[in-house]
Amino acid sequence: MPITKGYQQLIDEARARITTLSLDEAKARFGDPGVVFVDIRDVRELERDGMIPGAVHAPRGMLEFWVDPDSPYYKPVFGEDKTFVLYCASAWRSSLATAALQDMGLAPVAHIEGGFKGWKAAGLPVADKPAHKG
């Protein structure tokens, strides 16, 4: 049975109802204590390419579980009164993830157009992945 909705349609539908920040808008929020950048890429991507300095790493596969206070995997950072700005490599996964978190009631939440590739290409700050604690 063929699929009835492809990934591009899912992304387009998500983007129609979420907030997408331009690189300039994201740069303007960088360093704001009321904003948490959330890197949803796989740990291997972070190790290979680096990440936005100070970003929280929340792998896409665990994101909803880390956000839900009723989950045994809950991370308190997501209970803070902050704006959450998600990013992945190319803004595909972050589009879908932002829509999912918005559906869960997390607000405000947005993602970065162009993803980490766009951020890095624009010469914006990049740091090595921090060493694992614990």
C-alpha positions in Angstrom: 0.0 0.0 0.0 1.5 3.3 -1.0 1.8 6.1 1.5 -0.8 8.8 1.3 1.2 11.7 2.6 4.9 12.2 2.0 7.5 13.8 4.3 7.4 17.1 2.3 3.7 17.4 2.8 4.2 16.8 6.5 6.9 19.5 6.7 4.7 21.9 4.7 1.7 21.4 6.9 3.9 21.8 10.0 5.5 25.0 8.7 2.0 26.5 8.0 1.2 26.5 11.7 4.5 27.0 13.5 6.9 30.0 14.0 9.9 29.9 11.9 12.7 32.3 12.8 15.0 33.7 10.1 18.8 33.4 10.8 18.8 37.1 11.7 15.9 36.6 14.1 17.6 33.6 15.7 20.9 35.5 15.9 19.1 38.3 17.7 17.9 35.8 20.3 21.3 34.2 20.8 22.5 34.9 24.3 19.1 36.0 25.6 18.6 34.4 29.0 14.9 33.9 28.2 15.7 31.7 25.2 16.8 28.1 25.1 18.2 26.8 21.8 17.5 23.1 21.5 19.6 20.9 19.2 17.5 17.9 18.2 20.2 16.3 16.0 21.8 12.9 16.6 24.8 13.0 19.0 27.0 11.9 16.1 26.1 15.1 14.2 27.0 17.2 17.2 30.3 15.4 17.6 31.1 15.9 13.9 29.8 19.4 13.2 29.6 21.2 16.6 26.5 23.0 17.8 25.2 26.4 18.8 27.0 27.4 22.0 24.9 26.9 25.1 22.2 24.9 23.3 20.5 22.0 25.1 20.8 18.7 23.3 17.5 16.9 23.1 17.6 14.1 20.5 14.6 14.0 18.2 13.7 10.5 19.2 13.4 11.5 22.9 12.1 15.0 22.6 8.4 14.5 23.5 9.4 12.3 26.4 11.8 14.9 27.7 9.2 17.7 27.5 6.3 15.8 29.2 6.4 16.2 33.1 4.5 12.9 33.4 7.3 11.0 31.5 10.0 9.2 33.4 12.4 10.8 31.0 11.3 14.4 31.8 14.0 17.1 31.7 13.3 20.1 34.0 14.7 22.6 31.5 11.5 22.2 29.5 9.4 23.3 32.5 11.2 26.7 32.6 9.4 29.9 31.5 11.5 30.3 28.4 11.2 30.5 24.6 12.4 27.3 23.0 14.1 27.5 19.6 14.7 24.2 18.0 17.1 23.3 15.2 18.3 20.3 13.3 20.6 20.2 10.3 18.3 21.5 7.6 15.1 22.5 9.3 13.1 19.4 8.3 13.2 17.5 11.6 12.9 20.8 13.6 9.7 21.7 11.6 8.0 18.4 12.6 9.4 18.6 16.2 8.2 22.2 16.7 4.7 21.2 15.5 4.7 18.2 17.9 5.8 20.4 20.9 3.3 23.0 20.0 0.6 20.3 19.9 1.8 19.3 23.4 1.2 22.8 24.6 4.8 23.9 25.0 4.9 27.6 24.3 6.5 29.6 23.0 8.4 27.3 20.6 9.9 28.0 17.2 12.6 26.7 14.9 15.4 28.2 12.8 15.0 28.4 9.0 17.9 26.7 7.3 18.8 24.8 10.5 22.4 24.4 11.8 23.8 24.3 8.2 22.4 27.8 7.6 23.6 29.0 11.0 27.1 27.7 10.4 27.2 29.0 6.8 26.3 32.5 8.0 29.4 32.5 10.2 27.3 32.5 13.4 28.9 31.0 16.6 29.6 27.3 16.7 31.1 25.3 19.6 32.2 21.8 20.1 29.8 19.4 21.7 30.4 19.5 25.5 31.9 16.4 27.1 29.3 14.1 28.6 28.7 14.6 32.3 28.1 11.6 34.5 
